[in-house]
Amino acid sequence: MKKRYIFIVITIILAIVIQVLSVNITPALKKIADKEINRFCQMVINNTPFPVTLDHQELIKINRNGDEIATINFNTSYASSIGAKMVNKLDELFVAIEEGTYKKTDNSFYQRRFQKMSDEGGVIASIPIGALTQNPFLAGVGPKIKLKYETISAITCSVEKDVKSYGVNHVMVSLKLVIKIKMMVLLPFYNEEFNKDYDYPLVMEIIEGEVPNWYQN
């Protein structure tokens, strides 16, 4: 009876300690986790090979009337097809790292990083407990909390275009893919959805047009 009472007391104390720790460290842990998952996603996007050879002339067509720019046409269908291929490659990479099936293609720094994450079952960062104290002297101290992710929906992509004046007789045109990533961040004290948009420029160009008469005069 006495042992049972001690066990109940210890269980209650542990529950209280865990609750206090959770309340106190979750905000700091959430901030660090958001930074790490954002860094990971950016690293994946920056190091994913482009799926096709980009045809610049197919993406944007400029029609002129003499020196004057008459029309600027964007081929958004072509851009969307590129975006779909890019999404497929990103999906494959995220899932492979998460499932532990990724195989590096060379011995570069980022390929080795991806391989290590995959070997650890999708662990993208290990956060020392000391880092949660926000004390620089304790940043690397203590046991580490493993940060993992879980894909919960397909990555999506949209196309955005923009045309605006640039200087006296120039126009700046841009066409980009906006990649939307949604995943679940997995940590011991909380799980939370992560949603972030990343820009992938396809075209960014300054086009020269005709100098206005009022400016010449």
C-alpha positions as CSV (number, residue, x, y, z in Angstrom):
1,M,0.0,0.0,0.0
2,K,2.8,2.3,0.9
3,K,4.7,1.6,-2.3
4,R,1.6,2.3,-4.3
5,Y,1.2,5.6,-2.6
6,I,4.8,6.6,-3.3
7,F,4.3,5.6,-6.9
8,I,1.2,7.8,-7.2
9,V,3.0,10.7,-5.6
10,I,6.0,10.3,-7.9
11,T,3.8,10.1,-11.0
12,I,1.9,13.3,-10.0
13,I,5.3,15.1,-9.4
14,L,6.6,14.0,-12.7
15,A,3.4,15.1,-14.5
16,I,3.7,18.6,-12.8
17,V,7.4,18.9,-13.8
18,I,6.6,17.9,-17.4
19,Q,3.8,20.4,-17.5
20,V,5.9,23.2,-16.1
21,L,8.8,22.4,-18.5
22,S,6.3,22.3,-21.4
23,V,4.8,25.7,-20.6
24,N,8.2,27.3,-20.1
25,I,10.3,25.9,-22.9
26,T,7.6,25.6,-25.6
27,P,7.8,29.2,-26.8
28,A,11.6,29.1,-27.2
29,L,11.4,25.6,-28.7
30,K,8.8,26.8,-31.2
31,K,10.9,29.8,-32.3
32,I,14.0,27.6,-32.8
33,A,12.0,24.9,-34.6
34,D,10.5,27.4,-37.0
35,K,13.9,28.7,-37.9
36,E,15.3,25.3,-38.4
37,I,12.4,24.0,-40.5
38,N,12.5,27.1,-42.6
39,R,16.3,26.7,-43.2
40,F,15.8,23.1,-44.1
41,C,13.0,23.9,-46.7
42,Q,15.1,26.6,-48.2
43,M,18.1,24.3,-48.4
44,V,16.0,21.6,-50.2
45,I,14.6,24.1,-52.7
46,N,18.0,25.7,-53.4
47,N,19.7,22.3,-54.0
48,T,17.0,20.6,-56.0
49,P,18.1,20.3,-59.7
50,F,15.9,22.3,-62.1
51,P,13.6,19.7,-63.8
52,V,13.9,21.1,-67.4
53,T,16.1,23.3,-69.5
54,L,14.5,26.7,-69.3
55,D,13.5,28.3,-72.6
56,H,13.6,32.1,-71.8
57,Q,12.1,33.0,-75.2
58,E,9.2,30.7,-74.5
59,L,8.5,32.3,-71.1
60,I,8.2,35.9,-72.2
61,K,7.6,37.5,-75.5
62,I,8.0,41.3,-76.2
63,N,6.4,43.0,-79.1
64,R,7.6,46.4,-80.2
65,N,6.4,49.2,-82.3
66,G,9.7,50.7,-83.4
67,D,11.5,51.4,-80.1
68,E,8.3,51.5,-78.1
69,I,7.2,48.4,-76.2
70,A,3.8,47.5,-77.6
71,T,3.0,44.3,-75.5
72,I,4.6,42.0,-73.1
73,N,3.2,38.4,-73.0
74,F,3.9,35.8,-70.4
75,N,3.5,32.1,-71.2
76,T,2.0,31.1,-67.8
77,S,1.0,27.7,-69.1
78,Y,4.6,26.9,-69.8
79,A,5.6,28.3,-66.4
80,S,2.9,26.2,-64.7
81,S,4.2,23.0,-66.4
82,I,7.7,23.8,-65.1
83,G,6.2,24.4,-61.6
84,A,4.4,21.0,-61.7
85,K,7.7,19.2,-62.5
86,M,9.5,21.2,-59.7
87,V,6.8,20.2,-57.2
88,N,7.2,16.5,-58.1
89,K,10.9,16.6,-57.5
90,L,10.5,18.4,-54.2
91,D,7.8,15.9,-53.1
92,E,10.1,13.0,-53.9
93,L,13.0,14.5,-52.0
94,F,11.0,15.4,-48.8
95,V,9.4,12.0,-48.7
96,A,12.7,10.2,-49.3
97,I,14.4,12.0,-46.4
98,E,11.4,11.5,-44.1
99,E,11.2,7.8,-44.9
100,G,14.9,7.2,-44.7
101,T,15.3,6.1,-48.3
102,Y,17.3,9.1,-49.7
103,K,20.6,8.3,-51.4
104,K,23.1,11.1,-52.0
105,T,24.1,11.8,-55.6
106,D,27.6,13.2,-54.8
107,N,29.8,14.0,-51.8
108,S,28.9,17.7,-51.6
109,F,28.1,19.3,-48.2
110,Y,24.4,19.5,-48.8
111,Q,24.1,16.0,-50.2
112,R,25.9,14.7,-47.1
113,R,23.5,16.7,-44.9
114,F,20.4,15.2,-46.7
115,Q,21.9,11.7,-46.3
116,K,22.5,12.1,-42.6
117,M,18.9,13.4,-42.1
118,S,17.6,10.4,-44.0
119,D,19.7,8.0,-42.1
120,E,18.2,9.4,-38.9
121,G,14.6,9.0,-40.1
122,G,13.9,12.7,-41.0
123,V,15.6,14.3,-38.1
124,I,16.6,17.7,-39.5
125,A,18.1,19.2,-36.3
126,S,19.1,18.3,-32.8
127,I,18.4,21.2,-30.4
128,P,20.4,21.2,-27.1
129,I,18.3,21.9,-24.0
130,G,20.7,24.8,-23.1
131,A,19.7,26.6,-26.3
132,L,16.2,27.0,-24.9
133,T,17.5,29.1,-22.0
134,Q,18.5,31.9,-24.4
135,N,21.8,32.1,-22.5
136,P,24.8,32.0,-25.0
137,F,27.0,30.3,-22.5
138,L,24.5,27.3,-22.3
139,A,23.6,27.1,-26.0
140,G,25.4,23.8,-26.5
141,V,24.8,22.3,-23.1
142,G,22.5,19.4,-22.1
143,P,20.7,16.6,-23.9
144,K,19.3,17.3,-27.4
145,I,15.8,17.4,-28.6
146,K,15.3,15.9,-32.0
147,L,13.3,18.0,-34.5
148,K,11.5,15.9,-37.2
149,Y,8.9,16.7,-39.8
150,E,6.0,14.8,-41.4
151,T,4.6,15.6,-44.8
152,I,0.8,16.1,-44.4
153,S,-0.2,17.4,-47.8
154,A,1.2,17.8,-51.3
155,I,3.5,20.8,-52.1
156,T,1.7,23.3,-54.3
157,C,2.9,25.9,-56.8
158,S,1.5,29.0,-58.4
159,V,2.8,31.4,-61.0
160,E,3.1,35.2,-60.3
161,K,4.0,37.8,-62.9
162,D,4.8,41.5,-62.6
163,V,5.5,44.5,-64.9
164,K,6.5,47.9,-63.6
165,S,8.2,51.0,-64.7
166,Y,11.9,51.3,-64.0
167,G,13.6,54.6,-64.6
168,V,12.7,56.9,-67.5
169,N,12.4,54.4,-70.4
170,H,12.8,51.0,-68.9
171,V,10.4,48.3,-67.7
172,M,11.1,45.6,-65.1
173,V,9.4,42.3,-65.8
174,S,9.4,39.3,-63.5
175,L,7.9,35.8,-63.6
176,K,8.3,33.5,-60.6
177,L,7.0,30.3,-59.1
178,V,5.6,30.5,-55.6
179,I,6.2,27.2,-53.9
180,K,3.9,26.5,-50.9
181,I,5.1,24.0,-48.4
182,K,2.9,22.5,-45.7
183,M,4.2,20.0,-43.1
184,M,3.9,19.0,-39.5
185,V,6.7,19.8,-37.1
186,L,7.2,17.0,-34.6
187,L,8.7,17.8,-31.2
188,P,8.4,16.1,-27.7
189,F,6.3,18.9,-26.2
190,Y,4.2,19.9,-29.2
191,N,3.3,19.3,-32.8
192,E,2.4,22.2,-35.1
193,E,1.7,22.8,-38.8
194,F,4.3,24.7,-40.7
195,N,3.2,26.8,-43.7
196,K,5.6,28.8,-45.8
197,D,5.8,30.3,-49.3
198,Y,9.1,30.3,-51.2
199,D,9.8,32.3,-54.4
200,Y,11.6,30.7,-57.3
201,P,12.4,33.3,-60.0
202,L,12.1,32.2,-63.6
203,V,12.5,35.6,-65.3
204,M,13.7,38.9,-63.9
205,E,14.7,41.4,-66.7
206,I,14.9,45.1,-67.3
207,I,13.7,46.0,-70.8
208,E,14.6,49.2,-72.6
209,G,11.9,51.2,-74.3
210,E,11.5,54.5,-76.1
211,V,12.6,57.7,-74.2
212,P,9.5,60.0,-73.9
213,N,9.5,63.2,-75.9
214,W,8.8,65.3,-72.8
215,Y,12.0,64.0,-71.3
216,Q,14.1,64.7,-74.4
217,N,12.6,68.3,-74.7
